[in-house]
């Protein structure tokens, strides 16, 4: 059965159209990823809450792996062994007159003969602490830590590779290994969740997170890589569209026929504009949701503090219940239990912590109370986490407000009614102790000044 030239041309045209559309889709896949990286504030390990996070730090482990080839400590590695082959291929052809022609050529290549790898949960450590990372299903961007070619006379040839040889082997092997070395600087983008074993967050794969990346590159390098991938695919897609137009012509027409191929370019970039509108709208919606999530994180920490303070109040009441200093601290604790998030980003509200520490210095027995010390530590940590949550909220608000103000995103933001979010800029927690008697304070009374978030 013969296939006509027109059928072949139609098949090529369809294939090139599919390639062009696939390139547009792939380009905006990378563009969305770049916007995620650029629009996410980088946190410290102490500031990690539940949700999508971005971190910088070093890879640490008390029991690191030993890489197979380089034998260096690491937390992730993959290795391959390839063997070189060469063979002569003889081809025989017969023409229409029955004349037989024989030709030969040499083919060479590399065949993978062994591979492997291993990974373990590790800690990402920065100046504020560390957080557990589970790298399963993550996109790993590692560094090459081993690369060597050798012949059978080298110990590496058989010690790290199979004993047998492949067909047509030239007895040359190539050993390569990539890893994330111990203490290596890494950039991480992923989803935080509560650990099962202790009350602390961890970073692991989550189906709701658009990407999970562990990279030995910096944030700027990751973002630049996404931008380059976007433009490469856009150019390839344009080439596919022009190729589809050219192969679909019934007569031989050169590209000098500009009036006929300009509509192809216009149509292609019209699809690119539609893709851009779709991407920008979805990214603005996601940013708005993250602003709302940032507000909820503050509420979570305030709830944690409200749960801690009654226990601390009960402990403190057992010591010098009639002392005025104790009365003032108790009043402050109870007023803080029902307060709303205040203060500007980056502040560290220590009104409660300072007062409680001063009280502990005044009462040695209280300072030695293990329950009090534990509660004091948890309360100080909670106050710090409230400050970090407030800082994260203001950071994500800054990214969101910037996006809806800059060109050309503001055109879509205005068209679809995206509103600016407000920063938390009220007075900080450092305020005077309420002038009330202990028995007159109702720590669980509703707060009329509670704030809300309307986006």
N, C-alpha and C positions, 0 to 999 in steps of 0.2 A: 504494500500500500504506500503510495507516494504522498508526501506531504507538500502542499503547495507553498510557494514563497509567501503568499498573502497570509496563510495560517501561521507561518513562522513569525512574520512581522507582527501580527496581532498578538501572538504570545509574548513576544519581546516587549511590545508596548504595555501590555497588562502588567508584566513583571516589573517594568520600570516605574509604572504608576504606583504599584504596591511599595516599591523601594522608597519612592519620594514621600508617600504618606507615613511609612514606618520611620523615616528619618525625622519628619516633623514631630511625630509622637515621642520618639526617643529624645529629641532636642529639648522638648518641654519637660520631660522627665528629669533631665539634668538641671534645667532651669529652676524647677520646683525645689530640688535638693539644694541648690545654691541659695535660694531665698530662705530656706529653713536654717541653713548654717549662718547666714548673715543676719537673720532676724531673731536669733536665740541668744540671750545674754549668757556669757560664760560664768558659771558658778564656782564656788569653792566646795570642797567635799562637805564642809560643815553646813553649807547652805542648800544641800540637796534635799528635795522633798519628793513626793509622789508625782510622777508625770515626766514629760519630756525634758531632758537636761543636756547640757553641753559642758564638758570638763576638760581641763588640761592638768597633767601630772606625770608621774613616773610609774612604771610597772614594777610592782614589788610582790614578793612571796617569801614566806619562811621556808618553804620546801619547793624550790624551783625545779623545773625540768632540766635535763642535760640533753642538749641537741645531739642528734644522731651522728652527723658528720663533723660539725665544728667542735662538738663536746663542750660547748659553752653554756652557762646557766641562762635559762630563758623561761617564759611563761607560755609560749606558743611557737611551734616550728613545723615546717613541712620540707621534705627532701625528695629528690628524684635521682635515679640513675638511668642514663641513656647509653645505648651502645651504637656505634657507627657501623654502617654496612655499605657495601658497594657491589654492584653486579652489572654484567653486560647483558643488554636486552637486544635480541635479534628480531628484526621485523621483516616479513616477506610480503610483498605486494605483487599483484598481477594486473596488468593493464588490459585494455579492451581487445588487444591483438593476441592476448595469451602469453605475453612476455613476462617472465618472473624476475623481480628485482629484490635483492636481499641487502639490508642495511643493518647496522648495529650502532648502539650508543650506550654510554655508561650512565647508570642511575645511582645516586648516593643519597643517604639520609640517616636520620637518627631515630631509634625506636626505644621507647621507655621500657625498661626491663624490671624496674623495682621502684617503689615509692612508699612513702609513709609520713606520719606526722602525729603530733600529740598536742593537747592543750589542757590547761588547768584553770580553775577559778583563781583570780589574783586580785590584789589590791591596787587601786589607783591612789597614789599618795601625792598630796600637795602641801603647802605650808600650813594648812589648817587641820589636816587630819588625813584619813584614808577611807575608801569606800570599796566594798566588794564588787567585783566585775565577773560576770559569768559569760564567757565569750562564745558559747554555743550559738550557731546561726548568725553570728556577726560577720559583716564584711571586713575582712582583715587586710590592712595595707601594711605589710611588713618590710623589712630590709633584707638584702641578700647578705648572708653571713658566711657563705662558703661557695666556691666555684673552682673546679679543677678538672683538667683532662689528664688521663694517664693511660699507660700501656700495662700489660700483665706483669712487667718487672716491678711495678710500683706496689707497695704493700696495700695501698688503698683499693686496688683493682679487685681483689678477692675478699679482703677483710670486710668491706662495706657493700660489696655487690655479689650477685649470684655466681655460683661456681661454673655453670654451663654458659655456652656462647650461642648466639642466635645465628640463623642462616646468613651466609655471605658476610659474616662479621669481618671487620678490618682489625679487630682486637684493640679498639680504642674506646674508652668509656669517658662519659662526662658526668661529674657529680655536682649537683647544685642544692643549695639549702637556703630557705628564707625563714626568718624568725623574728620574734619580738624579744630582744635580750632583756635580762633582768636590769632594772634601773633605767631602761630606755625611756625618753620622753615620749608621751603619747597624747593624741587628741581623741576624745570620745564623744560621740553623739548617740543617745539611746534613751531608753525608758527606765525610770526609777520605780521601784516597788518596795514594799516592806519585806524584810527577810523572814524566813520561817523559824530560824533558830534563836534570834535575838531581836530586840526592838531597835532596828537600824535599817536604813535603806540599802538596796543593792541595785546594780545595773544589769539587766538581762534582756533577752529577746522578748518582744511583746507584739502580738499581731496588730495592735492598734497604732503602733509607732511607725511612721513612714520610712524610717531607716535606722539601722543600728550599725555604726561604723566605729572600728578601733583602728586608728592610723598612727604610724610613726611620723607622718607629715604634720605640719602645723595647720591651724585653722585656715590661715590665708592660702596655704598651698592647696588644701582640699577645696576651698571655694574657687580658686583659680582653675583647678582641674575641671570642675563642673562647668565653668564658663567656657573653657576651651572646647570641651565635649559638645556644648550647645552649638557653638558656631561651626564646628567641623560638620556636625550632622545637618545644620541648616544649608551649608554649601553643598554637601553631598546630595541632599534632597532636591535642591535646585537643579543640580546636574542630572538627577534621575528624571525630573519633570521635563527638562529640555530634551533628554534622550528619548523619552516616551513620545514627545511631539515629533521628533525627527524620524523615528522608526515607523510612526504611524502615517507618514506622508506616502501617498500613492505614487508620486513621481519624485525623482531625485531633485531635491531642493537644498541649497546650501544655507548656511546661517547668515549669509548676506541678505536674505529675504526678511529683513527685520520687522516689517509690519505684521508678519504672520507669527513670529515667535514672541513678540512683546506681550500679547495677551496671555501667553503661558506663564511668563514671569509675573505679570499682574495677578493672575489667578493663584499662583503659588504663594505669593506674599499676602494675598487676601486670607488664605488658610492660616498663614503664620499669625496674622493679626487676630483672627478668631481664637487661635490657640493661646495667644498672649492674654486676651480678655478672660478666657476661661481660667488660666493659671492665676492671674492677678486677683480675680474675684475670690477664688478658693483660698488663696494665701491670706487675703484680708479677713475672710471669715475665720480661718484658723487662728490668726493673730488675735482677733477679738475674743475667741473662746479661751485663748491662753491668758488674756487679761482677766477674764472672769475666774479662770482657775487660780490665777495669782491672788485674787481677792479671797477665794475660799481657803487658800493655804494659810493666810493670816488668821482666819476664823478657827482653823484647826489648831494652831498654836495657842491662840487665846483660850480655847476649850481645854487644852492640856494644862495651861497655867491655872485656870479656874479649878481644875481637879486637884492640883498640887497644893494650892494655897490653904484650903480648909485643914488638910493634914498638918501643914506647917503651923497654922494658927493654934491647933490643938496642942502641938508640942510646946510652943512658946508659952502658952497660958499656964503651963505647969511651973513656971519659974517667975517668982516675984510678980504675981498677978496684979499687984496694986502700984507697981512702980510706974511713974509717968512715961519713962522711955519705952517700956514695954507696951503701954497703952497706945502710944503714938505709932509704934511699929505695927501693932495689930490693926489699928485703924487704916494705916497705909496699905497693908496686905489686903484687907477686905475691900478697900476702894479699888485697888488694882484688879481684884478678881472679876469686877464687872466693868472694867474700862474698855474702851474701843481702841482700835489701832490708831496710833498717833505718831507724829514725828516724821522727819524727812528721811529720805533714803540714806543709808550709811551710818545713821546714828546708832549708838549702843545704849539704850535706856537702862540705867542702873539704879533707879530710885529704890526699888525693892532690895536689890542685892546689897547696896551700900548700907542701908538701914539694918538689914538682918546681920551683916558682918559686924557692924558696930555693936549690936546687941550681944552677939556671941563673945566679943572681946570683954564685955562688961560682966558676963556670967560664965566663969570657967566651967561650971558643971554643964551648962547648956552647950558650950563649945565641945565638950567631950561626948555629948549624946550622939550615938551613931545614927539614930533615926533623924535627928535634926540636921546632922552634917549631910546625910544623903539627900534629904529634902532641899537643903540649901543649894547643893550642887545641881540638882535637877531644875530648881527654879532659876538659877543663874544661867544654865544652859538654855532653858526655855525662853528667857528674856532675850538671849542672843539670837535664838532661832526666830523670834518675833521680829527682831531688827533685820535679820537676813531675809525673812519672808517679805517684809515691807520693802527692803531694798530690791528684791527680785521683782515685786509688783511694779515698782516705779521704773525699773529697767525695761520690763516688757511693755509698759505703757509708753515709754519713750520710743521704742521701736515701732509700736503700733501707730502712735501719733505722727511719727516721721513718715511712715509709709503712706498715710492718707493725706499728707501735705505735699509730698514731692511729686514732680512731674515724671511720667504721665499717670502715675497711680491715682493722683487726686481726682482725675477726670472720672474714673470708675467709682471711687469712693463717694464723690458728690452725687453721681447718678444713682447709686444704690443706697444712699442714706447712711453711710458710715459716719458715726459721730466720734469726736475726740473724747478720750477718757481723762479723768482727773487724777492728778498725782496726790499722794498722801503728804500734805505739807503743813498739817496742823502742828500745834505746839507739842514738844516731846513729853516723855513720861516724867521728866525731872520737874516735879511740881510740889507745892507745899503740902505738908501732912494735913488731912482734913481735921478741923477743930470740932470733933464730936466725941462723945463718951462711948466706951466700948459696947455697953449694953444697948446703945441706941442705933448701932449699925446693923443693917440688914444686908449681909453680903450677897444675897441672891435676889435683891430687888431689881426689877427691870431698869435698864438704862435708857432714858429718854433721848440721849444724844447719840444713840447708835447710828452709824452711817450706813448708807446703802450704795450700790453700784448700778448705774443705769447706762447701759451702752446700746 
